[in-house]
Amino acid sequence: MCMEVGFIMNVTVEDAGACRKVLKIQVPVEKVGEEYESIVSMYSRAAKIPGFRPGKAPKDLVKRRYAKEIEEELNSQVISSAYREALTQEKISPVSVLSVTDVVIKPSAPASFTVMLDVPPQFELPKYKGMELKSAKADVTDQEVEDTIRDLREQSAKYEVVDRPVQKGDMVMIDYKGVCDGQPVEELAPAAKGLGQGVNFWVRADENEFLPGIAQGLQGLKTGDKKDIPVDFSADFQEKAVAGKQALYSVEVKNIREKKLPEIDEAFLKTMEVDSVDALKARVRTDVASMKDYQEKRRLKDEIVKTLLEKTALDVPESVVQEETRNAVYDIVRNNTSRGIPREQIEEKKGEIFEIAARNASDKVKMKYILHRIAEAESIATSEDDLAAEIHGLAARYGMPEQALRAELEKRETLDQLVEDIRIRKTVDFILEQAVINE
């Protein structure tokens, strides 16, 4: 049951800020009356009232018995149908409805209500074809080749037990236990696993230590040595119970292992699937060049986005920015949770998390509107092949069958967003292809 559309209404449209409008809608009494009688007839046909056969009860009795239900249905149908007709009549495409207020709907009088909604921004696109960009592409140096080969050797490194004092870069097995303000750190911060104490714990004796100062304190110690090492926690340390304080850690060295890089010999070359050092260098040079090309392309795309934002004047719907912020907060919390950060710590930093999420939300929304308009102007769309390739890549990354991933995206109602994301990427690629790149 719904009110017939296409009738004439009185609709007043008022601006209520950037991308926000207020619709004041009035529905003729005859249309409200028709809808009311239609709803009453529907209830009369289905009503089960003692003493009357179904559909035979007097309408006045049905109106009294189901007054509340009929009123609710009338409100719902009048608002829904009149709102849709108002959008068509005024040629408005909302992005979100913020409120429906001042509702006055009676069967024998004109109906009226007010709707506040957000609408897409109106703006002029800047010139996006032939955009001038400056290339920062650099040739691959011999040093970069050597550094990359060393990284490959690092990936194949082995750690061998040594009988000497700890040196920088060694892997050291330790037992440790910390005390702060006269209390065990484990009691001060029970949720921070591994912060207070550990047994047979491996730590690298370099700058990337897990506790500030431990690496330097280990250097020079031998297997079996014990030492009390002071640890100064920064004021912004993630565990608030010890932030800005000094703790004393009792440490015992249990094992020392030195990193041994493989020689560039026949065995190593075989693992790299080449037959000579020259062939290895040639392949590495090609790989580094490809990586640089990829990084340069990403930099140029970032430059395109930055330029479009700078040259496009537009306001964006606040409700869409808020939704973008909420999504970003969700992503940050999910990522932190997956990294094992306790929920209590995440809760403590919720203000900071929201600030980070909100900081870029407006620009992200602006960019989506700009690129969406360009995509429309250039008839850029996401094909089924584009979507299939994207799902194939995501399925491989997540270790899921492609059909299962697609079903999950449809279940979570995020497939359309994926389609739009692909379209946005294709649009940036199009602008880059049209750009004038100066060396």
SULVEN-V679114 format. One record per backbone hydrogen bond with DSSP energy under -1.0 kcal/mol. NH is the residue of the N-H (numbers start at 1). CO is the residue of the C=O. E is the energy in kcal/mol with one decimal. If there is no record, write none. Layout:
nh->{NH;NH}
co->{CO;CO}
e->{E;E}
This chain:
nh->{10;12;14;16;20;21;22;23;24;25;26;27;32;33;34;35;36;37;38;39;40;41;42;43;44;45;46;47;52;56;62;63;64;65;66;70;71;72;73;74;75;76;77;78;79;80;81;82;83;84;85;86;87;88;89;90;92;95;96;98;99;101;104;109;111;112;113;114;115;116;117;118;119;133;135;145;146;147;148;149;150;151;152;153;154;155;157;158;160;162;166;169;170;171;172;173;174;175;176;177;178;179;180;183;185;187;188;189;193;195;198;201;203;205;206;214;217;218;219;220;221;224;225;227;229;231;233;237;242;244;245;247;248;249;250;251;252;253;254;255;257;258;260;265;269;270;271;272;273;274;280;281;282;283;284;285;286;287;288;289;290;291;292;293;294;295;296;297;298;299;300;301;302;303;304;305;306;307;308;309;310;311;321;322;323;324;325;326;327;328;329;330;331;332;333;334;335;336;337;338;339;340;341;346;347;348;349;350;353;354;355;356;357;358;359;364;365;366;367;368;369;370;371;372;373;374;375;376;377;378;380;387;388;389;390;391;392;393;394;395;396;397;398;399;400;405;406;407;408;409;410;411;412;414;418;419;420;421;422;423;424;425;426;427;428;429;430;431;432;433;434;436;438}
co->{26;24;22;20;17;117;14;115;12;113;10;111;28;29;30;31;32;33;34;35;36;37;38;39;40;41;42;43;49;53;58;59;60;61;62;66;67;68;69;70;71;72;73;74;75;76;77;78;79;80;81;82;83;84;85;86;87;118;118;116;116;114;112;106;27;104;25;101;23;99;21;96;19;436;438;141;142;143;144;145;146;147;148;149;150;151;154;260;258;256;221;205;167;257;203;255;201;252;198;250;196;248;183;180;178;184;184;185;191;192;176;174;172;170;204;211;213;214;215;166;218;253;222;251;249;247;245;234;239;234;242;231;179;229;177;227;175;225;173;173;171;160;158;263;265;266;267;268;270;269;276;277;278;279;280;281;282;283;284;285;286;287;288;289;290;291;292;293;294;295;296;297;298;299;300;301;302;303;304;305;306;307;317;318;319;320;321;322;323;324;325;326;327;328;329;330;331;332;333;334;335;337;336;342;343;344;345;347;349;350;351;352;353;354;355;360;361;362;363;364;365;366;367;368;369;370;371;372;373;374;375;383;384;385;386;387;388;389;390;391;392;393;394;395;395;401;402;403;404;405;406;407;408;409;414;415;416;417;418;419;420;421;422;423;424;425;426;427;428;429;430;131;133}
e->{-1.7;-2.4;-2.5;-2.9;-1.8;-2.8;-2.9;-3.2;-2.7;-2.7;-2.1;-2.8;-1.8;-2.9;-2.2;-2.1;-2.4;-2.6;-2.1;-2.2;-2.5;-2.3;-1.8;-2.3;-2.6;-2.1;-1.3;-2.0;-2.1;-2.6;-2.1;-2.9;-1.8;-2.9;-2.6;-2.9;-2.3;-2.4;-2.4;-2.6;-2.5;-2.4;-2.7;-2.6;-2.4;-2.3;-2.5;-2.5;-2.3;-2.0;-2.3;-2.4;-2.1;-2.0;-2.9;-2.5;-2.2;-2.9;-1.2;-2.7;-1.6;-2.8;-3.0;-1.4;-1.6;-2.3;-1.8;-3.0;-2.7;-2.3;-2.6;-2.5;-2.4;-2.8;-3.4;-1.6;-2.4;-2.8;-2.1;-2.2;-2.2;-2.1;-2.1;-2.1;-2.6;-1.9;-1.5;-2.1;-2.5;-2.0;-2.7;-2.8;-2.1;-2.7;-2.9;-2.4;-2.7;-1.9;-2.4;-1.3;-2.9;-1.9;-3.3;-2.0;-2.4;-1.0;-1.7;-2.7;-1.5;-1.8;-2.2;-2.8;-2.4;-3.1;-2.0;-1.9;-1.8;-1.7;-1.3;-2.0;-2.3;-2.8;-2.3;-2.6;-3.1;-3.2;-2.9;-1.7;-1.6;-1.4;-2.0;-2.8;-2.7;-2.5;-2.8;-3.0;-2.3;-2.6;-3.6;-1.3;-2.7;-3.1;-3.4;-2.1;-2.7;-1.9;-1.7;-1.4;-1.3;-2.3;-2.0;-2.7;-2.4;-2.3;-2.7;-2.6;-2.0;-2.6;-2.9;-2.3;-2.3;-2.3;-2.6;-2.4;-2.3;-2.7;-2.7;-2.3;-2.2;-2.3;-2.5;-2.2;-2.3;-2.1;-2.2;-2.4;-2.5;-2.5;-2.6;-2.2;-2.2;-2.0;-1.9;-2.5;-1.9;-2.4;-2.3;-2.5;-2.3;-2.1;-2.6;-2.4;-2.2;-2.4;-2.7;-2.6;-2.5;-2.4;-2.5;-2.4;-1.2;-1.7;-2.1;-1.8;-2.6;-1.9;-1.3;-1.4;-2.8;-2.5;-2.0;-2.4;-2.4;-2.7;-1.6;-2.2;-2.3;-2.5;-2.6;-2.0;-2.0;-2.5;-2.7;-2.2;-2.1;-2.1;-2.6;-2.1;-2.4;-2.1;-2.7;-2.2;-2.6;-2.4;-2.1;-2.6;-2.3;-2.1;-2.5;-2.8;-1.9;-1.9;-2.5;-1.1;-2.3;-2.2;-2.5;-2.3;-2.1;-2.5;-2.3;-2.4;-2.3;-2.7;-1.8;-2.3;-2.1;-2.5;-2.2;-1.9;-2.4;-2.2;-2.5;-1.8;-2.0;-2.4;-2.2;-2.2;-2.3;-2.4;-1.6;-2.6;-3.3}
